[in-house]
């Protein structure tokens, strides 16, 4: 027989699974509603911000209500970022297939991996840090991706294994969780990184303060100034 605590853990797990699936559907609807080019940036920003607030702050408001608000929050900036990444991706993929030299093709495959890392982390950086410009936000995504490379590799391996399993066993689940699963994995990595940055910032502020009052932890990570 399960204990009450066991039932609570099962309920919490199933609720989290439902939330990831619902966020995945909201991402698809928002992206499709913006004809991909206009919608994918705001949708990715909204998904990243919800994951950050859920995993780092424990906030779990109704997904649909806040998702649309998050999508409109920094729509212009998130669209510009997506256009930069889509353009870079189109150029790199074209070079992979059409370049005359295998050496250039290999370099572009490596560049495609770097672009994937930037895409994975740039929206959490945009949602949770105070970096003001797009170049700094892209650079912050690179720093997180390569600074936590072991977690990036572990997360990518886990996501790839889950994708392969769902492809082989239950393809509809890949549609239902295809974007939500990597977003959750990225959220776990950035949760640890941003908490560490916030802790370092709080300790620095405390050391420099002349009073005995202790500041509460900042909810937004101070990546760089």
MDTraj code that builds the backbone (N, CA, C; nanometers):
import mdtraj as md
import numpy as np

residues = "UNK UNK UNK UNK UNK UNK UNK UNK UNK UNK UNK UNK UNK UNK UNK UNK UNK UNK UNK UNK UNK UNK UNK UNK UNK UNK UNK UNK UNK UNK UNK UNK UNK UNK UNK UNK UNK UNK UNK UNK UNK UNK UNK UNK UNK UNK UNK UNK UNK UNK UNK UNK UNK UNK UNK UNK UNK UNK UNK UNK UNK UNK UNK UNK UNK UNK UNK UNK UNK UNK UNK UNK UNK UNK UNK UNK UNK UNK UNK UNK UNK UNK UNK UNK UNK UNK UNK UNK UNK UNK UNK UNK UNK UNK UNK UNK UNK UNK UNK UNK UNK UNK UNK UNK UNK UNK UNK UNK UNK UNK UNK UNK UNK UNK UNK UNK UNK UNK UNK UNK UNK UNK UNK UNK UNK UNK UNK UNK UNK UNK UNK UNK UNK UNK UNK UNK UNK UNK UNK UNK UNK UNK UNK UNK UNK UNK UNK UNK UNK UNK UNK UNK UNK UNK UNK UNK UNK UNK UNK UNK UNK UNK UNK UNK UNK UNK UNK UNK UNK UNK UNK UNK UNK UNK UNK UNK UNK UNK UNK UNK UNK UNK UNK UNK UNK UNK UNK UNK UNK UNK UNK UNK UNK UNK UNK UNK UNK UNK UNK UNK UNK UNK UNK UNK UNK UNK UNK UNK UNK UNK UNK UNK UNK UNK UNK UNK UNK UNK UNK UNK UNK UNK UNK UNK UNK".split()
xyz = np.array([
    [0.0837, -0.1196, 0.0000],
    [0.0000, 0.0000, 0.0000],
    [0.0877, 0.1254, 0.0000],
    [0.0456, 0.2237, -0.0781],
    [0.1167, 0.3500, -0.0791],
    [0.0815, 0.4297, 0.0450],
    [0.1790, 0.5032, 0.0949],
    [0.1519, 0.5969, 0.2026],
    [0.0914, 0.7237, 0.1440],
    [0.0446, 0.8104, 0.2314],
    [-0.0113, 0.9381, 0.1852],
    [0.0949, 1.0199, 0.1143],
    [0.2175, 1.0171, 0.1691],
    [0.3254, 1.0916, 0.1048],
    [0.3549, 1.0366, -0.0344],
    [0.3418, 0.9043, -0.0514],
    [0.3632, 0.8458, -0.1828],
    [0.2602, 0.8925, -0.2843],
    [0.1348, 0.8978, -0.2411],
    [0.0298, 0.9470, -0.3302],
    [0.0529, 1.0938, -0.3651],
    [0.1007, 1.1716, -0.2684],
    [0.1279, 1.3131, -0.2951],
    [0.2391, 1.3269, -0.3987],
    [0.3433, 1.2443, -0.3859],
    [0.4533, 1.2506, -0.4834],
    [0.4059, 1.2096, -0.6221],
    [0.3226, 1.1058, -0.6290],
    [0.2694, 1.0630, -0.7586],
    [0.1833, 1.1734, -0.8195],
    [0.0987, 1.2357, -0.7369],
    [0.0134, 1.3437, -0.7861],
    [0.0973, 1.4620, -0.8350],
    [0.2028, 1.4951, -0.7599],
    [0.2906, 1.6050, -0.8006],
    [0.3583, 1.5741, -0.9332],
    [0.4050, 1.4501, -0.9490],
    [0.4705, 1.4095, -1.0740],
    [0.3742, 1.4170, -1.1920],
    [0.2545, 1.3619, -1.1752],
    [0.1572, 1.3620, -1.2844],
    [0.1118, 1.5039, -1.3187],
    [0.0997, 1.5886, -1.2171],
    [0.0645, 1.7279, -1.2428],
    [0.1735, 1.7974, -1.3233],
    [0.3003, 1.7672, -1.2896],
    [0.4109, 1.8242, -1.3648],
    [0.4114, 1.7764, -1.5089],
    [0.3823, 1.6483, -1.5312],
    [0.3760, 1.5944, -1.6671],
    [0.2660, 1.6641, -1.7463],
    [0.1498, 1.6790, -1.6825],
    [0.0389, 1.7494, -1.7494],
    [0.0790, 1.8928, -1.7825],
    [0.1473, 1.9604, -1.6915],
    [0.1856, 2.0993, -1.7140],
    [0.2829, 2.1108, -1.8319],
    [0.3803, 2.0190, -1.8388],
    [0.4749, 2.0205, -1.9506],
    [0.4017, 1.9995, -2.0828],
    [0.3064, 1.9042, -2.0845],
    [0.2297, 1.8793, -2.2070],
    [0.1477, 2.0016, -2.2464],
    [0.0850, 2.0664, -2.1491],
    [0.0028, 2.1836, -2.1775],
    [0.0885, 2.2976, -2.2305],
    [0.2054, 2.3188, -2.1700],
    [0.2960, 2.4226, -2.2180],
    [0.3440, 2.3917, -2.3599],
    [0.3675, 2.2641, -2.3885],
    [0.4073, 2.2240, -2.5228],
    [0.2990, 2.2600, -2.6248],
    [0.1732, 2.2336, -2.5899],
    [0.0617, 2.2666, -2.6793],
    [0.0514, 2.4171, -2.6978],
    [0.0676, 2.4932, -2.5907],
    [0.0619, 2.6392, -2.5999],
    [0.1736, 2.6921, -2.6889],
    [0.2918, 2.6307, -2.6795],
    [0.4038, 2.6724, -2.7647],
    [0.3709, 2.6470, -2.9109],
    [0.3153, 2.5307, -2.9408],
    [0.2805, 2.4970, -3.0790],
    [0.1752, 2.5933, -3.1328],
    [0.0713, 2.6202, -3.0531],
    [-0.0367, 2.7084, -3.0970],
    [0.0163, 2.8493, -3.1213],
    [0.0986, 2.9002, -3.0307],
    [0.1533, 3.0351, -3.0462],
    [0.2463, 3.0443, -3.1666],
    [0.3304, 2.9435, -3.1836],
    [0.4220, 2.9427, -3.2984],
    [0.3445, 2.9356, -3.4296],
    [0.2475, 2.8456, -3.4360],
    [0.1675, 2.8328, -3.5580],
    [0.0848, 2.9584, -3.5823],
    [0.0332, 3.0188, -3.4755],
    [-0.0460, 3.1406, -3.4901],
    [0.0348, 3.2560, -3.5455],
    [0.1640, 3.2565, -3.5189],
    [0.2520, 3.3596, -3.5746],
    [0.3206, 3.3157, -3.7012],
    [0.2693, 3.2085, -3.7638],
    [0.3268, 3.1567, -3.8885],
    [0.4756, 3.1270, -3.8732],
    [0.5127, 3.0761, -3.7590],
    [0.6481, 3.0337, -3.7226],
    [0.7433, 3.1526, -3.7135],
    [0.7617, 3.2260, -3.8201],
    [0.8617, 3.3336, -3.8245],
    [0.8326, 3.4402, -3.7199],
    [0.7052, 3.4736, -3.7017],
    [0.6675, 3.5752, -3.6038],
    [0.6389, 3.5130, -3.4680],
    [0.5916, 3.3885, -3.4655],
    [0.5449, 3.3302, -3.3413],
    [0.6469, 3.2545, -3.2605],
    [0.7529, 3.2013, -3.3257],
    [0.8431, 3.1127, -3.2530],
    [0.9234, 3.1851, -3.1453],
    [0.9569, 3.3123, -3.1671],
    [1.0314, 3.3883, -3.0668],
    [0.9506, 3.4137, -2.9412],
    [0.8336, 3.4778, -2.9516],
    [0.7513, 3.4985, -2.8330],
    [0.7107, 3.3688, -2.7646],
    [0.6820, 3.2642, -2.8431],
    [0.6436, 3.1360, -2.7835],
    [0.7592, 3.0761, -2.7035],
    [0.8803, 3.0830, -2.7577],
    [0.9973, 3.0287, -2.6879],
    [1.0297, 3.1099, -2.5636],
    [1.0134, 3.2412, -2.5717],
    [1.0355, 3.3255, -2.4541],
    [0.9356, 3.2921, -2.3442],
    [0.8073, 3.2806, -2.3817],
    [0.7039, 3.2498, -2.2820],
    [0.7285, 3.1143, -2.2175],
    [0.7673, 3.0148, -2.2968],
    [0.7949, 2.8821, -2.2424],
    [0.9141, 2.8864, -2.1476],
    [1.0203, 2.9567, -2.1883],
    [1.1397, 2.9662, -2.1041],
    [1.1096, 3.0385, -1.9733],
    [1.0301, 3.1442, -1.9799],
    [1.0009, 3.2195, -1.8580],
    [0.9131, 3.1389, -1.7634],
    [0.8149, 3.0679, -1.8178],
    [0.7311, 2.9858, -1.7299],
    [0.8154, 2.8776, -1.6626],
    [0.9036, 2.8136, -1.7384],
    [0.9898, 2.7106, -1.6805],
    [1.0791, 2.7693, -1.5720],
    [1.1327, 2.8882, -1.5960],
    [1.2200, 2.9518, -1.4972],
    [1.1450, 2.9827, -1.3687],
    [1.0251, 3.0404, -1.3808],
    [0.9490, 3.0750, -1.2623],
    [0.8994, 2.9495, -1.1898],
    [0.8721, 2.8435, -1.2640],
    [0.8270, 2.7178, -1.2042],
    [0.9415, 2.6483, -1.1297],
    [1.0549, 2.6283, -1.1970],
    [1.1625, 2.5495, -1.1399],
    [1.2472, 2.6278, -1.0404],
    [1.2612, 2.7574, -1.0612],
    [1.3491, 2.8354, -0.9738],
    [1.2743, 2.9035, -0.8606],
    [1.1508, 2.9431, -0.8858],
    [1.0749, 3.0149, -0.7823],
    [0.9554, 2.9360, -0.7299],
    [0.9261, 2.8233, -0.7898],
    [0.8141, 2.7422, -0.7437],
    [0.6778, 2.7983, -0.7787],
    [0.6719, 2.8887, -0.8760],
    [0.5442, 2.9484, -0.9151],
    [0.4771, 2.8615, -1.0212],
    [0.3522, 2.8247, -0.9970],
    [0.2798, 2.7411, -1.0926],
    [0.1404, 2.7987, -1.1183],
    [0.1327, 2.9187, -1.1761],
    [0.0016, 2.9754, -1.2118],
    [-0.0590, 2.8990, -1.3288],
    [-0.1878, 2.9153, -1.3572],
    [-0.2486, 2.8493, -1.4724],
    [-0.1695, 2.8801, -1.5990],
    [-0.1193, 2.7773, -1.6700],
    [-0.0291, 2.8019, -1.7836],
    [-0.0872, 2.8917, -1.8916],
    [-0.2112, 2.8677, -1.9320],
    [-0.2675, 2.9437, -2.0437],
    [-0.2758, 3.0921, -2.0103],
    [-0.3139, 3.1236, -1.8882],
    [-0.3347, 3.2635, -1.8518],
    [-0.2050, 3.3431, -1.8583],
    [-0.0968, 3.2852, -1.8074],
    [0.0286, 3.3607, -1.8030],
    [0.1099, 3.3427, -1.9304],
    [0.0885, 3.2342, -2.0039],
    [0.1672, 3.2105, -2.1249],
    [0.1462, 3.3224, -2.2260],
    [0.0206, 3.3594, -2.2476],
    [-0.0073, 3.4663, -2.3436],
    [0.0518, 3.5987, -2.2964],
    [0.0474, 3.6223, -2.1653],
    [0.1054, 3.7465, -2.1122],
    [0.2570, 3.7472, -2.1310],
    [0.3214, 3.6347, -2.1017],
    [0.4655, 3.6253, -2.1216],
    [0.5015, 3.6430, -2.2701],
    [0.4191, 3.5845, -2.3598],
    [0.4487, 3.5932, -2.5025],
    [0.4468, 3.7371, -2.5519],
    [0.3615, 3.8197, -2.4912],
    [0.3538, 3.9606, -2.5316],
    [0.4547, 4.0479, -2.4569],
    [0.5141, 3.9956, -2.3535],
    [0.5965, 4.0761, -2.2638],
    [0.7165, 4.1389, -2.3347],
    [0.7938, 4.0594, -2.4056],
    [0.9098, 4.1111, -2.4799],
    [0.9053, 4.0576, -2.6226],
    [0.7896, 4.0766, -2.6853],
    [0.7643, 4.0183, -2.8169],
    [0.8643, 4.0670, -2.9212],
    [0.8906, 4.1980, -2.9223],
    [0.9818, 4.2528, -3.0227],
    [1.1211, 4.1959, -3.0090],
    [1.1756, 4.1963, -2.8878],
    [1.3110, 4.1455, -2.8654],
    [1.3189, 3.9960, -2.8970],
    [1.2209, 3.9189, -2.8526],
    [1.2247, 3.7742, -2.8757],
    [1.2121, 3.7412, -3.0238],
    [1.1354, 3.8205, -3.0999],
    [1.1252, 3.7971, -3.2440],
    [1.2571, 3.8268, -3.3136],
    [1.3235, 3.9352, -3.2765],
    [1.4519, 3.9692, -3.3381],
    [1.5537, 3.8583, -3.3120],
    [1.5576, 3.8080, -3.1886],
    [1.6488, 3.6984, -3.1557],
    [1.6189, 3.5761, -3.2417],
    [1.4905, 3.5430, -3.2570],
    [1.4548, 3.4257, -3.3374],
    [1.4931, 3.4462, -3.4837],
    [1.4773, 3.5685, -3.5362],
    [1.5157, 3.5946, -3.6757],
    [1.6658, 3.5781, -3.6949],
    [1.7437, 3.6248, -3.5987],
    [1.8894, 3.6078, -3.6073],
    [1.9256, 3.4596, -3.6093],
    [1.8646, 3.3825, -3.5191],
    [1.8971, 3.2404, -3.5099],
    [1.8476, 3.1633, -3.6324],
    [1.7277, 3.1959, -3.6813],
    [1.6760, 3.1282, -3.7997],
    [1.7616, 3.1582, -3.9223],
    [1.8040, 3.2834, -3.9361],
    [1.8896, 3.3193, -4.0491],
    [2.0230, 3.2476, -4.0416],
    [2.0824, 3.2472, -3.9231],
    [2.2098, 3.1761, -3.9057],
    [2.1925, 3.0274, -3.9338],
    [2.0818, 2.9702, -3.8876],
    [2.0568, 2.8287, -3.9122],
    [2.0409, 2.7981, -4.0600],
    [1.9699, 2.8846, -4.1325],
    [1.9510, 2.8636, -4.2765],
    [2.0845, 2.8675, -4.3500],
    [2.1704, 2.9627, -4.3133],
    [2.3020, 2.9739, -4.3781],
    [2.3865, 2.8502, -4.3478],
    [2.3868, 2.8073, -4.2215],
    [2.4698, 2.6927, -4.1824],
    [2.4224, 2.5641, -4.2500],
    [2.2913, 2.5406, -4.2494],
    [2.2383, 2.4188, -4.3123],
    [2.2668, 2.4186, -4.4615],
    [2.2544, 2.5346, -4.5262],
    [2.2867, 2.5443, -4.6688],
    [2.4320, 2.5076, -4.6940],
    [2.5211, 2.5550, -4.6080],
    [2.6629, 2.5229, -4.6243],
    [2.6909, 2.3747, -4.5999],
    [2.6183, 2.3147, -4.5068],
    [2.6387, 2.1723, -4.4785],
    [2.6099, 2.0880, -4.6028],
    [2.5039, 2.1216, -4.6758],
    [2.4629, 2.0392, -4.7893],
    [2.5249, 2.0828, -4.9227],
    [2.5623, 2.2095, -4.9347],
    [2.6061, 2.2594, -5.0646],
    [2.7537, 2.2963, -5.0712],
    [2.8213, 2.2983, -4.9578],
    [2.9630, 2.3344, -4.9597],
    [3.0423, 2.2309, -5.0391],
    [3.1399, 2.2779, -5.1178],
    [3.2163, 2.1875, -5.2021],
    [3.3237, 2.1110, -5.1272],
    [3.3629, 2.1574, -5.0102],
    [3.4699, 2.0942, -4.9339],
    [3.4121, 2.0238, -4.8116],
    [3.4578, 1.9006, -4.7865],
    [3.4111, 1.8287, -4.6678],
    [3.4567, 1.8988, -4.5402],
    [3.5717, 1.9661, -4.5478],
    [3.6232, 2.0384, -4.4310],
    [3.5271, 2.1504, -4.3914],
    [3.4778, 2.2238, -4.4916],
    [3.3803, 2.3299, -4.4646],
    [3.2506, 2.2713, -4.4114],
    [3.2103, 2.1567, -4.4626],
    [3.0890, 2.0920, -4.4135],
    [3.1022, 2.0525, -4.2671],
    [3.2176, 1.9969, -4.2304],
    [3.2403, 1.9583, -4.0906],
    [3.2367, 2.0808, -3.9994],
    [3.2996, 2.1892, -4.0435],
    [3.2980, 2.3125, -3.9645],
    [3.1552, 2.3628, -3.9447],
    [3.0750, 2.3530, -4.0476],
    [2.9372, 2.3998, -4.0371],
    [2.8518, 2.3078, -3.9500],
    [2.8820, 2.1787, -3.9482],
    [2.8128, 2.0894, -3.8548],
    [2.8446, 2.1302, -3.7110],
    [2.9719, 2.1638, -3.6849],
    [3.0086, 2.2136, -3.5527],
    [2.9382, 2.3440, -3.5197],
    [2.9288, 2.4327, -3.6200],
    [2.8591, 2.5603, -3.6000],
    [2.7114, 2.5361, -3.5710],
    [2.6540, 2.4320, -3.6326],
    [2.5139, 2.3992, -3.6066],
    [2.4942, 2.3551, -3.4619],
    [2.5916, 2.2825, -3.4070],
    [2.5847, 2.2442, -3.2663],
    [2.5924, 2.3653, -3.1744],
    [2.6813, 2.4592, -3.2070],
    [2.6913, 2.5826, -3.1279],
    [2.5608, 2.6605, -3.1345],
    [2.5018, 2.6676, -3.2544],
    [2.3751, 2.7386, -3.2700],
    [2.2653, 2.6734, -3.1872],
    [2.2644, 2.5403, -3.1808],
    [2.1643, 2.4700, -3.1000],
    [2.1786, 2.5059, -2.9518],
    [2.3025, 2.5169, -2.9047],
    [2.3257, 2.5551, -2.7651],
    [2.2770, 2.6967, -2.7399],
    [2.3078, 2.7878, -2.8321],
    [2.2622, 2.9264, -2.8166],
    [2.1101, 2.9317, -2.8131],
    [2.0454, 2.8594, -2.9053],
    [1.8997, 2.8596, -2.9101],
    [1.8407, 2.8051, -2.7799],
    [1.9037, 2.7025, -2.7238],
    [1.8519, 2.6408, -2.6021],
    [1.8554, 2.7371, -2.4837],
    [1.9600, 2.8202, -2.4748],
    [1.9800, 2.8999, -2.3541],
    [1.9484, 3.0482, -2.3692],
    [1.9338, 3.0973, -2.4919],
    [1.9187, 3.2418, -2.5058],
    [1.7852, 3.2906, -2.4493],
    [1.6787, 3.2129, -2.4630],
    [1.5501, 3.2602, -2.4114],
    [1.5433, 3.2561, -2.2592],
    [1.5988, 3.1541, -2.1909],
    [1.6106, 3.1661, -2.0451],
    [1.6935, 3.2865, -2.0015],
    [1.8019, 3.3157, -2.0764],
    [1.8820, 3.4349, -2.0451],
    [1.7987, 3.5607, -2.0637],
    [1.7240, 3.5668, -2.1723],
    [1.6389, 3.6826, -2.1993],
    [1.5318, 3.6988, -2.0917],
    [1.4803, 3.5870, -2.0406],
    [1.3700, 3.5924, -1.9447],
    [1.4150, 3.6168, -1.8013],
    [1.5369, 3.5745, -1.7663],
    [1.5731, 3.5721, -1.6243],
    [1.6925, 3.6562, -1.5859],
    [1.7583, 3.7217, -1.6804],
    [1.8737, 3.8042, -1.6452],
    [1.8493, 3.9493, -1.6840],
    [1.9412, 4.0348, -1.6414],
    [1.9280, 4.1773, -1.6717],
    [2.0240, 4.2216, -1.7819],
    [2.0710, 4.1287, -1.8654],
    [2.1534, 4.1662, -1.9789],
    [2.0688, 4.2473, -2.0767],
    [2.1203, 4.3638, -2.1176],
    [2.0353, 4.4617, -2.1854],
    [2.0338, 4.4489, -2.3367],
    [2.1402, 4.3992, -2.3968],
    [2.1489, 4.3997, -2.5432],
    [2.1461, 4.2567, -2.5975],
    [2.1060, 4.2449, -2.7233],
    [2.0986, 4.1131, -2.7854],
    [2.2361, 4.0463, -2.7947],
    [2.3443, 4.1169, -2.8347],
    [2.4750, 4.0504, -2.8358],
    [2.5151, 3.9948, -2.6995],
    [2.4854, 4.0687, -2.5922],
    [2.5184, 4.0178, -2.4595],
    [2.4321, 3.8976, -2.4224],
    [2.3078, 3.9002, -2.4641],
    [2.2197, 3.7873, -2.4345],
    [2.2645, 3.6626, -2.5100],
    [2.3040, 3.6781, -2.6363],
    [2.3571, 3.5644, -2.7113],
    [2.4875, 3.5150, -2.6504],
    [2.5726, 3.6096, -2.6088],
    [2.6971, 3.5707, -2.5428],
    [2.6723, 3.5022, -2.4100],
    [2.5720, 3.5495, -2.3345],
    [2.5373, 3.4846, -2.2086],
    [2.4894, 3.3423, -2.2298],
    [2.4134, 3.3201, -2.3370],
    [2.3680, 3.1840, -2.3686],
    [2.4874, 3.0930, -2.3980],
    [2.5859, 3.1441, -2.4723],
    [2.7059, 3.0651, -2.5000],
    [2.7827, 3.0337, -2.3718],
    [2.7945, 3.1332, -2.2839],
    [2.8671, 3.1119, -2.1587],
    [2.8001, 3.0052, -2.0729],
    [2.6681, 3.0099, -2.0644],
    [2.5977, 2.9093, -1.9850],
    [2.6113, 2.7716, -2.0485],
    [2.5934, 2.7647, -2.1809],
    [2.5993, 2.6363, -2.2485],
    [2.7346, 2.5690, -2.2371],
    [2.8421, 2.6451, -2.2582],
    [2.9754, 2.5860, -2.2522],
    [3.0316, 2.5877, -2.1102],
    [2.9849, 2.6802, -2.0260],
    [3.0280, 2.6794, -1.8866],
    [2.9692, 2.5642, -1.8089],
    [2.8544, 2.5172, -1.8511],
    [2.7912, 2.3990, -1.7897],
    [2.7827, 2.2880, -1.8939],
    [2.8936, 2.2657, -1.9643],
    [2.8912, 2.1748, -2.0788],
    [2.8545, 2.0324, -2.0381],
    [2.9001, 1.9897, -1.9193],
    [2.8675, 1.8532, -1.8767],
    [2.7171, 1.8364, -1.8587],
    [2.6515, 1.9395, -1.8011],
    [2.5062, 1.9321, -1.7851],
    [2.4367, 1.9439, -1.9201],
    [2.4915, 2.0250, -2.0079],
    [2.4343, 2.0373, -2.1425],
    [2.4390, 1.9037, -2.2156],
    [2.5523, 1.8345, -2.2062],
    [2.5663, 1.7047, -2.2731],
    [2.4730, 1.6018, -2.2102],
    [2.4671, 1.5981, -2.0771],
    [2.3779, 1.5027, -2.0097],
    [2.2320, 1.5293, -2.0457],
    [2.1947, 1.6580, -2.0455],
    [2.0574, 1.6931, -2.0795],
    [2.0240, 1.6571, -2.2235],
    [2.1163, 1.6868, -2.3162],
    [2.0928, 1.6540, -2.4570],
    [2.0831, 1.5035, -2.4781],
    [2.1655, 1.4276, -2.4057],
    [2.1598, 1.2818, -2.4166],
    [2.0271, 1.2279, -2.3654],
    [1.9831, 1.2795, -2.2501],
    [1.8557, 1.2343, -2.1935],
    [1.7389, 1.2688, -2.2854],
    [1.7397, 1.3915, -2.3380],
    [1.6322, 1.4335, -2.4291],
    [1.6330, 1.3476, -2.5552],
    [1.7512, 1.3241, -2.6111],
    [1.7610, 1.2404, -2.7308],
    [1.7091, 1.0995, -2.7056],
    [1.7423, 1.0431, -2.5886],
    [1.6958, 0.9082, -2.5566],
    [1.5435, 0.9039, -2.5424],
    [1.4869, 1.0055, -2.4774],
    [1.3414, 1.0102, -2.4600],
    [1.2727, 1.0289, -2.5946],
    [1.3271, 1.1173, -2.6780],
    [1.2708, 1.1368, -2.8128],
    [1.2727, 1.0060, -2.8917],
    [1.3854, 0.9344, -2.8882],
    [1.3962, 0.8094, -2.9629],
    [1.2963, 0.7065, -2.9107],
    [1.2827, 0.6989, -2.7777],
    [1.1906, 0.6016, -2.7191],
    [1.0466, 0.6322, -2.7577],
    [1.0078, 0.7581, -2.7490],
    [0.8701, 0.7935, -2.7858],
    [0.8475, 0.7755, -2.9360],
    [0.9488, 0.8003, -3.0174],
    [0.9377, 0.7776, -3.1621],
    [0.9119, 0.6303, -3.1908],
    [0.9774, 0.5423, -3.1155],
    [0.9632, 0.4003, -3.1399],
    [0.8358, 0.3419, -3.0799],
    [0.7931, 0.3952, -2.9652],
    [0.6839, 0.3333, -2.8900],
    [0.5519, 0.4066, -2.9076],
    [0.5539, 0.5376, -2.8942],
    [0.4284, 0.6150, -2.8967],
    [0.4541, 0.7493, -2.9622],
    [0.4428, 0.7536, -3.0934],
    [0.4724, 0.8755, -3.1693],
    [0.3866, 0.9950, -3.1275],
    [0.2571, 0.9779, -3.0951],
    [0.1780, 1.0944, -3.0519],
    [0.2362, 1.1645, -2.9291],
    [0.3046, 1.0884, -2.8421],
    [0.3658, 1.1515, -2.7255],
    [0.4785, 1.2455, -2.7658],
    [0.5447, 1.2159, -2.8779],
    [0.6507, 1.3054, -2.9249],
    [0.5934, 1.4389, -2.9666],
    [0.4737, 1.4367, -3.0258],
    [0.4066, 1.5615, -3.0619],
    [0.3639, 1.6365, -2.9366],
    [0.3177, 1.5620, -2.8357],
    [0.2652, 1.6247, -2.7143],
    [0.3751, 1.6798, -2.6243],
    [0.4939, 1.6173, -2.6263],
    [0.6012, 1.6577, -2.5352],
    [0.7297, 1.6983, -2.6072],
    [0.7278, 1.7043, -2.7406],
    [0.8509, 1.7224, -2.8165],
    [0.9304, 1.8463, -2.7817],
    [0.8637, 1.9574, -2.7537],
    [0.9319, 2.0818, -2.7172],
    [0.9380, 2.0979, -2.5653],
    [0.8377, 2.0496, -2.4964],
    [0.8324, 2.0645, -2.3509],
    [0.9451, 1.9924, -2.2800],
    [0.9838, 1.8732, -2.3294],
    [1.0893, 1.7960, -2.2630],
    [1.2233, 1.8681, -2.2667],
    [1.2730, 1.9119, -2.3851],
    [1.3999, 1.9870, -2.3826],
    [1.3898, 2.1187, -2.3071],
    [1.2737, 2.1838, -2.3109],
    [1.2570, 2.3084, -2.2349],
    [1.2701, 2.2816, -2.0853],
    [1.2144, 2.1701, -2.0402],
    [1.2255, 2.1337, -1.8982],
    [1.3709, 2.1022, -1.8629],
    [1.4415, 2.0291, -1.9513],
    [1.5816, 1.9959, -1.9256],
    [1.6669, 2.1224, -1.9182],
    [1.6450, 2.2152, -2.0114],
    [1.7179, 2.3427, -2.0081],
    [1.6832, 2.4197, -1.8816],
    [1.5559, 2.4156, -1.8418],
    [1.5151, 2.4842, -1.7196],
    [1.5863, 2.4320, -1.5968],
    [1.6103, 2.3010, -1.5901],
    [1.6831, 2.2441, -1.4764],
    [1.8266, 2.2952, -1.4722],
    [1.8907, 2.3051, -1.5894],
    [2.0290, 2.3544, -1.5940],
    [2.0349, 2.5022, -1.5554],
    [1.9506, 2.5830, -1.6182],
    [1.9549, 2.7272, -1.5897],
    [1.9090, 2.7577, -1.4475],
    [1.8228, 2.6731, -1.3919],
    [1.7812, 2.6929, -1.2523],
    [1.9018, 2.6901, -1.1605],
    [1.9879, 2.5892, -1.1778],
    [2.1083, 2.5791, -1.0945],
    [2.2047, 2.6938, -1.1215],
    [2.2221, 2.7304, -1.2494],
    [2.3154, 2.8376, -1.2848],
    [2.2680, 2.9711, -1.2294],
    [2.1413, 3.0041, -1.2495],
    [2.0896, 3.1336, -1.2057],
    [2.0860, 3.1439, -1.0534],
    [2.0552, 3.0343, -0.9864],
    [2.0579, 3.0376, -0.8395],
    [2.1987, 3.0634, -0.7890],
    [2.2975, 3.0012, -0.8560],
    [2.4358, 3.0258, -0.8166],
    [2.4764, 3.1700, -0.8390],
    [2.4355, 3.2272, -0.9516],
    [2.4669, 3.3674, -0.9792],
    [2.3982, 3.4598, -0.8800],
    [2.2724, 3.4303, -0.8482],
    [2.1993, 3.5129, -0.7529],
    [2.2611, 3.5041, -0.6138],
    [2.3071, 3.3830, -0.5749],
    [2.3704, 3.3660, -0.4445],
    [2.5005, 3.4429, -0.4364],
    [2.5806, 3.4360, -0.5446],
    [2.7074, 3.5100, -0.5464],
    [2.6827, 3.6604, -0.5369],
    [2.5790, 3.7089, -0.6051],
    [2.5463, 3.8509, -0.6016],
    [2.5024, 3.8924, -0.4628],
    [2.4185, 3.8107, -0.3988],
    [2.3705, 3.8422, -0.2645],
    [2.4848, 3.8444, -0.1638],
    [2.5798, 3.7482, -0.1756],
    [2.6930, 3.7452, -0.0830],
    [2.7808, 3.8678, -0.1020],
    [2.8005, 3.9094, -0.2277],
    [2.8813, 4.0288, -0.2546],
    [2.8155, 4.1531, -0.1978],
    [2.6836, 4.1638, -0.2142],
    [2.6112, 4.2791, -0.1611],
    [2.6161, 4.2820, -0.0097],
    [2.6098, 4.1638, 0.0528],
    [2.6132, 4.1567, 0.1978],
    [2.7488, 4.1980, 0.2515],
    [2.8557, 4.1547, 0.1843],
    [2.9909, 4.1899, 0.2284],
    [3.0171, 4.3394, 0.2184],
    [2.9588, 4.4047, 0.1180],
    [2.9847, 4.5464, 0.0972],
    [2.8934, 4.6348, 0.1816],
    [2.7919, 4.5763, 0.2424],
    [2.6969, 4.6556, 0.3189],
    [2.7527, 4.6888, 0.4567],
    [2.7206, 4.8089, 0.5067],
    [2.7646, 4.8504, 0.6398],
    [2.6606, 4.8206, 0.7460],
    [2.5453, 4.7715, 0.7085],
    [2.4396, 4.7417, 0.8038],
    [2.4337, 4.5927, 0.8269],
    [2.3591, 4.5533, 0.9315],
    [2.3432, 4.4129, 0.9652],
    [2.2206, 4.3527, 0.8998],
    [2.1455, 4.4337, 0.8208],
    [2.0257, 4.3818, 0.7569],
    [2.0644, 4.2956, 0.6389],
    [1.9955, 4.1839, 0.6257],
    [2.0250, 4.0898, 0.5188],
    [1.9214, 4.1020, 0.4097],
    [1.9672, 4.1215, 0.2849],
    [1.8745, 4.1345, 0.1736],
    [1.8182, 3.9990, 0.1364],
    [1.6919, 3.9952, 0.0972],
    [1.6387, 3.8695, 0.0461],
    [1.7023, 3.8350, -0.0877],
    [1.6977, 3.7066, -0.1221],
    [1.7564, 3.6615, -0.2480],
    [1.6870, 3.7277, -0.3658],
    [1.7663, 3.7728, -0.4615],
    [1.7101, 3.8368, -0.5791],
    [1.6447, 3.7314, -0.6674],
    [1.5240, 3.7576, -0.7166],
    [1.4595, 3.6576, -0.8014],
    [1.5152, 3.6523, -0.9412],
    [1.5922, 3.7535, -0.9826],
    [1.6474, 3.7554, -1.1178],
    [1.7977, 3.7443, -1.1100],
    [1.8565, 3.6623, -1.1952],
    [1.9995, 3.6379, -1.1911],
    [2.0767, 3.7566, -1.2451],
    [2.1872, 3.7875, -1.1807],
    [2.2751, 3.8951, -1.2251],
    [2.3903, 3.8309, -1.3031],
    [2.3696, 3.8119, -1.4322],
    [2.4701, 3.7379, -1.5105],
    [2.5935, 3.8231, -1.5366],
    [2.5751, 3.9467, -1.5778],
    [2.6890, 4.0341, -1.6062],
    [2.6401, 4.1748, -1.6199],
    [2.7266, 4.2667, -1.6017],
    [2.6939, 4.4094, -1.6195],
    [2.7992, 4.4721, -1.7092],
])
top = md.Topology()
chain = top.add_chain()
for i, resn in enumerate(residues, 1):
    res = top.add_residue(resn, chain, resSeq=i)
    for name in ("N", "CA", "C"):
        top.add_atom(name, md.element.get_by_symbol(name[0]), res)
traj = md.Trajectory(xyz[None], top)
